[in-house]
Amino acid sequence: MCLTSTTVSTRVNTIVNRKVKTNTQTSLVENKEKEVQNRWEIQEVPILRLSIPPESLTPHVFNIEELSSDLEIEKDMSFSSRKITEKQDIHLKTSRCDSSDIVKDLLDEDWQHAAQTGQIIELEKLGEGISGSVSKCVLKHTKTLFALKTISVDANPKTQQQILRELSINKTCSSKYIVQYYGTFMNETICSISMAMEYCAGGSLDKLYKKAKANGARIGEHPIRKIAESILKGLSYLHSRKIIHRDIKPSNILMTFEGHVKLCDFGVSGELVNSMAKTFTGTSYYMAPERIKGETYSVTSDIWSLGLTLMEISQNRFPFPPEGEPPLVPIELLNYIVNISNLELVDEPVNKIKWSENFKHFLKICLERDGTKRPNSQRMLEHPWIVSYSIIEIDMAKWIKQILELPL
């Protein structure tokens, strides 16, 4: 049986704007900023200013500086395995029905068996594209929600098995900045691979910024900074394990109702990239220039994708091509990205939107075309934009619910 979630209202009623209340706090921010700038070597790079007609943008900004509270910190999860025979139902006793341990304990073959025996119940379709879909599901006999992402893949059995092996590393990752993976299984009939993972009720960053845009608003700088910090911490964790994410974009950044920001779809295998490329999804548009050109790339390619993601949610549109220029077909757009100079985020006085110089510089560094000059994620965490404003606390849980118009 398919259930439909409560329809979210289409208008955001509350747009909160406020400056830091006291001169003391402002002074602390400025002093911290100067202190960090003294340690940060700024490299000058060519800049291309985007000329964006003010009338094409809206004057409202989601700015929630006054929403201050300590964010709850989720404990890192560890994984274990539990073998289930083919004849058994994956069954959870009533006394444990509120626990999520059951989905964490399953092996990939258990997920395969659950799928084949109809024990995975789809509650709601969360998204669907050319290459696959994502659904909110529950395992039969349990109350644990999880997301199930299904992707079409190459029909070659050897390719499918290689993808499964490479995706299995996802389950070994444990970080509060990373979506927890539960298992992966193959559907040979329709040539697809499904990944069961943690369900993040707040949805994707793509969904949130487009929701704000539809209601005449956009995300303010302090929430963007908090999002960027979490992404960088997630990338630092992956990079420390020698994993390049390779697919950073708004739809792969998920939010929980508790206000946590998490990365998903990390470490996409080369075989899966090749398989998905045949459908030509939008993934390529977030690739760093060196990846588009087929050159050697490193963990800094993720930093380019982060910069492009932050530029997009700041402007309420994908940055390429600039506003006012005609749309480009896919190959033209990729060529445009490869040849464009570094971008700079500009203020919009008409709309009363002013970005800090540190934020503009942060984006300029991320969008350096030369991957060898781009800093890694750990270095970017030391940037003045991240460090100077770390004393400003943001109630991300409240912010998410404001955008989605849910009870606070």
N, C-alpha and C positions, 0 to 999 in steps of 0.2 A: 504494500500500500504506500502511495506517495503522499506525503504531508506537505502543506504549504506554509511557510513561515509568515508571521504577521507582516503585512505590507507596511513599509516605512513611509511615513509622511514625506511629501515632496518639498517641503519648505523648511528651511532652518530659521527658527524664530529669533535665536539669540546670537548676535555677533559681538564678541567681547573685545574691546580695545582699551588698553591702558598702558601708560609708561611706568617704569620702575618708580615706586612710590616715594622713596626717600633719597635725598642727596647722598646720604651715607652709602646706600647700596650702589648708587651710580658711581661714586668715587671708588668703591671696591672693584667694580667691573673695570673701570678705566685703568686703575693701578695694575690689576692683574693682566690686562691686555698689554700694557707697556712692558711689563716684566717678561711676558712670553715672547713678544715681538723681538726683544733683544736677543733671544735664543734662536729665532727662526730666520733662516737665510732665505730671502725673497729673490727668486730668479725671474728676471724680466722676460716675458714672452710676447710675441705679436698678439695683438688684440683685434678682434672684429666686433664692432658694436652692432647689435641688432637694433634696427629702427622699427619700433612697434607702435602703430597708430594708437594713441591713448583711447580713442573712442571704441577700439576693439576690445578693451579690457574693462573690468569693473573696479570700482574704487574701494570695495570692502575687503578687509583682511581679517582672517581669524587670528586673533592675537590674544593669548590667554596668560599673559605674564602674571596676572594677579591670582591665578588659580594655583596655589602653592600647597603641595603636600608631598610627603615621602611616598615614592612608588614602592609597591610591594616587590620584593625580590623573590622570584621563583627559584626553588632549589634545582640544581642540575639533576637530571635523571640518569640513572644507570640502567643497563639492559641485562636481561637474563633470558634464558630459553626454557621452554617447556614442550616436551614432545607429546603430540596427540596422535593416536592411531587413526587410520583412515575410517574405521567404522564408528568412531566416536563423534558425537556432536561437540562443537566447541561450546561447552556449557559452563556457565558461571552460577554457583550456588547463590540463593537469595541473600545470604548473609554478606555477599561480596558484590552485590549488584551495583553499588554506588562507586566501586573502585574501577580505575582505569588500568589496573595491573594486567588484566586479561589480554588486552591488545598489545601491551608491551612485551608479554612473554611469548607470543606466538612466533613460530619459525615461518620462513617463507613457504614451506610446504603446507603448513597449517592454513595459511591464507589462501593458498591454491585450493585446498580441500574445501574451505569455507565458501569460496566463490563457486566451485563446482556443485556444491550441495545446497545452494540457495540460502546460505546463512548470513549473507551481507544484504542488508535492507537499505535501499536508497530512500532518504527522506526528502531531499530537495536537490535540484540541480543548481549548483553555484555559479557555473560558467561553462561556456562551450565555444570552441573555435575550430579552425580547419584541422588542426593536428590532434585534437582530443577534447576531453571534458573534465570537469571537477564536480563532485557531488558530496553532499553531507550525508553520511551513512551511520548506521548503527549495526553492531553485531548481534545476531539473534540471541535471545536469552540474556542480554546485557543492556545497560543503560548508557554505555560509553559511546559518545559521539566521536567520529573521526572523519577526516576528509579522504576521499578516494579520487586520485587523479589517474585518468586513463589516457594513454598516448598511443597513436598508431605508429607502428614500426615496420621495418623491413621484414619481408616474409622469410628470409633466409634463417633457418633454425640456428646456425652457428652464430649469426649476428645477434639473434635474440638472446642466446645464452651468454654471449659476451656482455651485452647490455645488463642483464640480470646480475652478472658477477660484479660489474663495475658499480652498479647502483647499490649493491649490498654494503658498500662502505658507509653509506648514509646512516645506517642503523648504529654504527659505532660512534657517531658524533654526539656529544652531550654538552650543550651550552644553552643558557637561557636566551641567547640571541639567535638560536637556530631552531627551526621547526623540527619537532621530534618525529622521526620516521619509525613506523611500526613493521612494515614488511612490503615485499614486492612480489608480484606473481604475473604469469603470462596467460593470455587467452589466445591459444593458437588458432582457434576458429576464425577470429576476426583480426588476427595479427596485431595484437595490442599488448601493452604492458601497463599494469595498474600498480600504483603506489599508495599504500595506506599510511596516513600521517596525522599528526596532531591537528585538530580542528581549531581554527582561530576565528572566533565569532565576530570580531571587528571587521573582518574582510581585508582586502588588499589596499595598499596605498593608492593604487590606480582608482579603485572604487571610491575611496574617501575624497580624493582631490576633485574627481569629476562630480561627486555629489555636492561639494561646496561650490564648484563652478556653476552647476545647474541652478543654484539658488542665489546667484549674484555675489559670490564670495570667493575667497581663496585662502590658502593656508599661510599663516604668518611666519615670520622668521624664527621665533623661538621654538615653536613646535618642529619646524624643519630642522633646526639644529639638534634637537633631541633625537629626531629620527635618524639624522646623519651619524650621530655619535653611536647609536645602537647598531647601525649597519656596519660602521667601521669596526666595532668590537666583534661583531659576528664574522666579518672578513678576517680580522686578526686571528681569531680562533681557527678558521679554516686554513688560512695561509700558514699558520704554525704547524699544521698537520700536512702541509704540502698539497693542499687542495685549492685549486683555482675555481671560483664560483662559476664564471663564464656566462652567467645569464642574469646579471643584476638589471632589474627594470621595475617599474612601479607595481606590476602585477605579481612579482615574486617577492614583495615585501609585505608581510602580513601583520595584522594587529590583533591583540586580544582585548577583551572588554576590561581587563585589568590595566591596560595601557602599555603592555609590552610590545616591542617591535621585534619581529623575527624574520630571518631569511629562509626561503624555501627554494627547492629545485637547484641545490648547489651541486657542484662536481658532476655536471651533466657529462656523460661519457662521450667520447669521440664518435662511437658508433651511433649513439642516440642523436647527437648533433647532425650527423650525416643523414640519418633517417628522417628527422624533422625538417631538414633543409629542403627535402623534396617537396614539401607542402608550402615552402617559402612563407613561414610565419613572420611576424614582426620582430622576432628576436634579433635578427641581424642588424637592425637599425641601432641597437644599443651597443654594438661591438666597437671596441677601440679600433682606430685606423690600422694598426699593425695586424690585427686579426682579420679585418676585411681584406687586406692585401695578401694574406696568406704568409706573413712573415713570422719569425719567432716571437713569441709573446710570453709574458710572465704574469705574476700576481698583480702588477700595476695596471693590467688591462681592466681589472675589476674597478679600479679607481676612476678610470674614464667613464665607465658605465654608471658609477655612483654620481659623478658630476652631471652627466646627462639627465639622470633621474631627478636630481634636485633642481636642475634648471627647468625641467618640464613642470614639476609641481609648483614652482615659483611663478611661472608664466601662465599656468593653466592651459598649456598646449605643448606638443612636441616641438622642440626648438628648430627643427629643420623641415623645409626651408623657412627663412624668416617670414614673419607676417607680411602679407601683401604680395609675396612672390607666388607664381603659379605652382600648383602641386607637381610633384615629380613621380615618374614611374619608378618601381623598385631599383632597377639598375642605375638610374640617374641619381636617386637619393643616396645610394651607397657611394657612388663616385663623388657626390657633393660632400659627404662626410669625410672621405679620405683626403680631399683637397682643401677643405675649409681651414682657415686659421683659427686660433683659439678664441673662444667667445668671452664676452663680458656681460654680466647681468647689469641692466641699467635701471635707474630710478624712473618713476612715473609720477612727476609732480602733479599733473592734472588729476590723477586718481589718488593723490596723497599717499603714495606708496614709496617708501625710501628704504633701501637695503643698506646694511652696514658695510663699510669698506672691507672689514674682515671677511664677511660672507662673499663679497665679490671676488676677493683675492683667493679664497678657498676654492671657488668654482674655477677660476682661471688656472690654478695649479692642477686641479683634477682633469681639466680639459686640455692639458698640454699634449700636442700631437705626438711628440717624441716619447715613446714609452719608456726609454732609458732615463729620461729626465723627470718622469712622474714619480713622486714619493710613494712608498708603500703604505699600507693601512695603519701600521703602528706609528709611522712618522706623521701621518695626517691627524692622528689623535692628539698630537702635540701642537697642532695649528692654533693660533690665537683665537680663531672663531669658535673652536671647540672648547679650549681651556678657559678663556676669559669669561664666558657666560655659563660655565658649569655651576656657578653658585646660584643661578636662577632656577628655581624648582618649578616644574611644569606638571600639572595634574593631567597626564595624558589620558587617563581613564575617563575623566570628565569631558575632556576635549573630544574624544571619539564619540561619546554618547551625545554631545551637543550636535555634532555634524549629522549623526544618524537619527536625531530627534528621539532618543530613547530616555526613559526615566533616569534621573541622576541619583 
